[in-house]
């Protein structure tokens, strides 16, 4: 018997991806002055969307966050392509998404608690 619903499991996966993204963006910011450092990003949402379009997908093949180099950024003379303004924007966007996911999980938990408490 599954205690957690599919929605909660999906939200947990989104939180995990947001956590990975937080770490990657923090790493990018920490290396803003490191010669030769290339900006990294977390890719997850497109894979997740494709997975959700195929509901019969095996759980073992579930989309996982992937870390990859960010393409299309301007490289400075020292070989570094970290754009601090872009990274701070990504950090803020990710923080808002994480907060949203956690609030949604909290709402799911309250509904489960209310269901267990009964009328």
C-alpha positions in Angstrom: 0.0 0.0 0.0 1.3 3.4 -1.0 1.2 6.0 1.8 2.5 8.9 -0.3 0.5 9.8 -3.4 1.9 10.3 -6.9 1.6 14.0 -6.5 3.8 14.0 -3.3 6.3 11.8 -4.9 6.5 14.1 -7.9 6.9 17.1 -5.6 9.7 15.3 -3.8 11.5 14.8 -7.1 11.1 18.4 -7.9 12.5 19.4 -4.6 15.5 17.1 -5.2 16.1 18.8 -8.6 15.8 22.2 -7.0 18.3 21.2 -4.4 20.7 20.0 -7.1 20.2 23.3 -9.0 20.9 25.3 -5.8 24.2 23.5 -5.4 25.2 23.9 -9.1 24.4 27.6 -9.1 26.2 28.2 -5.8 29.2 26.4 -7.4 29.0 28.7 -10.4 28.9 31.8 -8.2 31.9 30.5 -6.2 33.9 30.1 -9.4 33.0 33.5 -10.9 36.7 34.4 -10.9 38.2 31.0 -11.6 40.1 31.1 -15.0 38.7 28.5 -17.4 35.7 27.6 -15.3 32.6 26.8 -17.4 29.1 27.5 -16.1 27.1 24.4 -15.3 23.3 23.9 -15.2 20.8 21.2 -14.0 18.6 19.7 -16.7 15.5 18.0 -15.4 12.2 19.6 -16.4 12.3 18.6 -20.0 13.0 15.0 -19.1 10.3 15.1 -16.5 7.8 16.5 -19.0 8.7 13.7 -21.5 8.3 11.1 -18.7 4.9 12.4 -17.7 3.7 12.1 -21.3 4.5 8.4 -21.1 2.7 7.3 -17.9 3.6 3.7 -18.4 7.3 4.5 -18.0 9.2 2.1 -15.7 10.1 3.8 -12.4 13.7 2.6 -12.7 14.0 4.8 -15.8 12.5 7.9 -14.1 14.0 11.3 -15.1 16.9 12.4 -12.8 18.6 15.8 -12.6 21.5 15.9 -15.0 24.4 18.4 -14.6 25.8 19.7 -17.9 27.7 22.7 -19.3 25.6 25.7 -20.1 25.8 26.5 -23.8 25.7 29.9 -25.5 27.3 32.0 -22.8 29.9 34.6 -23.6 33.4 33.6 -22.5 35.8 36.1 -21.1 39.5 36.4 -21.9 40.4 34.1 -19.0 38.2 31.3 -20.4 35.5 31.8 -17.7 31.9 32.2 -18.8 30.1 32.7 -15.5 27.7 35.7 -15.6 27.1 36.7 -12.0 23.8 38.6 -12.7 22.4 35.5 -14.5 23.4 33.2 -11.7 21.9 35.4 -9.0 18.7 35.5 -11.1 18.8 31.7 -11.3 19.4 31.4 -7.6 16.3 33.6 -6.9 14.1 31.8 -9.3 15.2 28.4 -7.9 14.5 29.6 -4.3 11.0 30.6 -5.3 10.4 27.3 -7.0 11.7 25.4 -3.9 9.5 27.4 -1.6 6.5 26.6 -3.9 7.2 22.9 -3.9 7.7 22.8 -0.1 4.4 24.6 0.4 2.6 22.2 -1.9 4.1 19.2 0.1 3.0 20.9 3.3 -0.5 21.1 1.9 -0.5 17.4 0.9 0.7 16.5 4.4 -2.1 18.6 6.0 -4.7 16.9 3.9 -3.3 13.5 4.9 -3.4 14.5 8.6 -6.9 15.8 8.2 -8.0 12.6 6.6 -6.5 10.6 9.4 -8.0 12.8 12.1 -11.5 12.3 10.6 -14.6 14.4 11.0 
